[in-house]
Amino acid sequence: MNVKQTPADPPSDPPPLAAMQIPIRVAYQETDGQRRVHHANYLNYFERGRVEMLRELGISYRQLEDDGILLVVTEMNLQYHAAAEFDDVLTLTTEAIEVRPVRVKHRYRIHRDDDLIVQAWSTIAAVNREGKPCRLPPRMRELARAAERSS
């Protein structure tokens, strides 16, 4: 049987180069009329995870922007598995799974206890203020070099 692979279903994710978890309590304004998280709000959760991961690595996203490096989403794939509701406490795991000179790929998983709610993958590219690709900051590129040395 041939199974077609899609960008949202990679054949096998590599081990993470960096990972972190943060708790998220679902706020009322993030839900729809059924008290479930509106699907678009997961994108905000993933952004929060990326910013916190940068902070954990000693990189200030605010400073990156002040230095003229903007991180833009070039690809985002999501798979929804279950609904999260108002006041649920979720755990967001954000992982950097690939770092190239100009882009980084992330994998995300949101759980409520042991239940997988959503998983996603993104590609983030570095651009300058004119929108032209530019190199990621050295600290981010070091992740890839460190992974190569350990393998």
ZIDA-V75369 format. One line per field, one symbol per residue. ss: DSSP state (2 for helix, 1 for strand, 0 for the rest). psi: psi as a letter, one per 40 degrees, with the letter a starting at -180 (. if undefined). burial: # if it has 16 or more other ideal C-beta (glycine too) atoms within 10 Angstrom, else .. A space follows every 10 residues. Layout:
ss = ???
psi = ???
burial = ???
This chain:
ss = 0000000000 0000000111 1111100222 1000011000 2222222222 2222220000 2222220001 1111111111 0000100011 1111111110 0011111111 1100111111 1111111000 0010000222 2222222222 0
psi = hhhhhidegi dhhiiidiii iiihhhidee iaeeeihhdd dddddddddd ddddddefhh ddddddeehh hihehhhihh diiiiheihi hhhhhhehhi deihhiiihh ihbehhdiii iihhihiade eiiiiiiddd ddddddddde .
burial = .......... .....###.# .#.#.#...# #....##... ##..###.## ####....#. #..#....#. #....#.... ..##.#.#.# .########. ..######## ##....#### #######... ...#.##..# #.##..#... .
